[in-house]
């Protein structure tokens, strides 16, 4: 028998982190033991956080972390590992994804990955691409996120002063919620050298394919974060 690797993906606000924590809760109730792993949580801390307010401590994966070593360390401490929950999996390296598949195949560990498929340019993240190539099961998260026009949103547009950006760093701190006063709840809350003025003018917004392609962010682009339907 081998473990399985499942990748659940979707745009911002579709409930990926909530689903990750719900699956961990359900598996733990069945008596299984797992590890929670994360790469670049929006909080900036070693934890998995959901926008609806649920938070769990997790192991932060760095760019050079060998996931197999994390599991071996748990074994050395006498902890059995039946499954792994990996949030923000799009930021994993292809090598780390391959390590997860090795753990599934050789150690019979079930791996549940959650993340965004494409970056602000609509290009697959390297980690997400490798998961699409190797995962046993691919599952779009079913909670629908709407574009400002009411159509299903698929693309995480990076917006500065009402303009959809097409170039820039893949990882960038920016606002995603109408109630945040800064970039503290961005797509990624990692260290940055950008000024607070620049952060205040850049945000993420989920758009449908048509409006992402046209660069149209809606009739009112003055507010921060995802626009609300009237």
N, C-alpha and C positions, 0 to 999 in steps of 0.2 A: 504494500500500500504506500501511496505517496500523498503529500499534502496538495492543496490546490492554491492557486494564486488568482485572486479576483480583483479587478480594477473597476471601481465605481467612480464615474466622472460626470462633470457638469459645470456650468458657469457659476459665478459668485452667487451667493444667497439661495442656492437650491437645496441646502441642507446636508451637505456632504459630511461636515464635522459632527452634526447631530446624529446622522446615521451611523457614523463610526463609533460614537459613544454608546448608541443604543445596541449595536451588535456586541460590543464589549460587555455591556450589562447582561445581555441575554446569554452569552456564552459563559460568563462567570456564574450565573445562576444555575447553569447546568453542571457546575463543578469543574469547568475547564479553567486552565491558568494561561494567562497571556501577558504580553508586553505591549505597551502603547509607545509608539515611536512617532516623531514628528520632525519635519524640516521647515524652518521659517514659519512658525505659527504667527498669526496676525498680532498676537499679544506681545511678541518679542521674548517670551519666556518659554521654558521647557514644559509645555503643556498643550493639550488639545482644547481649543475653545470654540464653542458654538455661538453664533450671534443671538440665539435665544436665551443665552445665559448659563449654559451647562459647561463646566470646566473640569478636566482631569489632568493630573500630573503625567508627564510623559518623558521619555528619553529623547533628548535633542540629538539629531544626527548631523554631524558636520560633513563638509565636502569630502573629507578623507576617511570618514568612519567606515570600518568594515562591519557590516551588519551581522555577519557570522560571529565576530568577536563579541558583540553585544550579547548575543544569545549564549555563547560559551561562558561568558562571565556570569550570566544568570544561572547556568547549570552548575558552575563552580560554587555558587552561593547556596546550592541545594534547591533551587527553584526549577520546577518542571515548566516547560513552555509548550503549550498545545497550539497556540496561535499568536500571530502578530497583527496589530492594528497600526497601519502606517498612514498618517494624515499629511496633506500637502505633498503627496508623492510625486507630483510633477517636478519638484525640485531635486529629486534624487538623481544621481548620475546613472548612466546606463550600466556601469559596473555594479552599483548598489542594487539595481533591479535584478541583475544576474545573480547576485548573492542571495537575494530573496528567493529566486526560483531554485537555487541550489538547496536552500534550507527546506523548501517544500518537497523537493525530490528525494533528498538524502536523509532528512531528519523528520519527515512526515509532519511538518508544521504547516498549518493553514495560514495563508497570508491574505489579509484584507487591506487593499490600498484604496485611498480616496484622494481625488485631486482634480485640478483643472486640466483639460486636454491641450488647449492652445493658449499662446501668450497674446499680448495686446496687438500683435501683427497678424493674428490668426494662423500662426505657425506652431506646429506641435512642439511642446517642451521636450527636450531630450529624454527625460525620465518617463514622461507620458508615452512618447513614441516607443520606447523599449517595452513598456508595459503592454501596449497594443500588440506588439510583436510576440510577446512571450506569455501573457496571462492566459490561464485556462478559461476564464470567463470575463467578459466585458459587459458592464451594466451601466447605462446612463441613469443618473438619479432622476426619479420620476416627479419630484416636486418642480412644477413649472415656474420659471422666472420669465416675466414679461418685459418686452421692450416698451418704450414709452408709447408706441403706436398700438400696443395691445397684442401684437404677434409674439410667439415664443422667442425669448432671447437666447442666443447661443454664444455671442462673442463678447469678451471683456475688453471694451474699448478704453484706452487711456486718453483722457480729455484734459486739455489745458486751455483755459479761457474760452471754452465753447468749441474748441477745435480738436478733432480726433487725431491723435499723434500716430505716425506710422514708423518712426525711427526712435531709437533710444535703448537704454539698458533693459535687458529682459526682466530683471528684478528691480523694482522701484517702489518706494513707500509713497502711498497716496490715499486720499480719503475715499471711503466707499459708503458712508452713512450720513444722512442729513443731520444727525445730532452730534457729530464729532466736530470739535473746534480746530483740530489739526489733523496731521497724518497718522494719528495714533491707532486707528483701526483700519489700516490699509490692507491691500492685497497681501503685502509682505511687510512686516514691521522689523526690518533688520537695520543694522547700522548704515548710516549714509552721511555723505559730506555735503549734501545739498542744503541750501539755506531754507529757513522757515518760510520765507516769502514764496520760494518756488514750490515748496510742499503745499502751501495753502492754496495754490492755483491749479494743482494737478489732482485729478480724481479718476476713479474708474466707474464705468457705467455699462450695464449689460444691454446690448443691442441685438436686434434681429439681423439676419444676413444683409438684407437690402439696405438698412440704415447704417450698418457698419461699413458696407461697401461705399455708400454715398457720403459717409462722414456726417450724417445728420443726427444730432443729439436731442432733438425735440423742440417744441415751440418755446420752451423756457429753460434755458441752459444756465441760468444765473445761480441756482441753488447748488449746494454740495451734494454729492452722492447720487444714488439712483433716483430718477424722477418718479413721482407718484402719479398714478392715473387719476383723473378727476372722477 
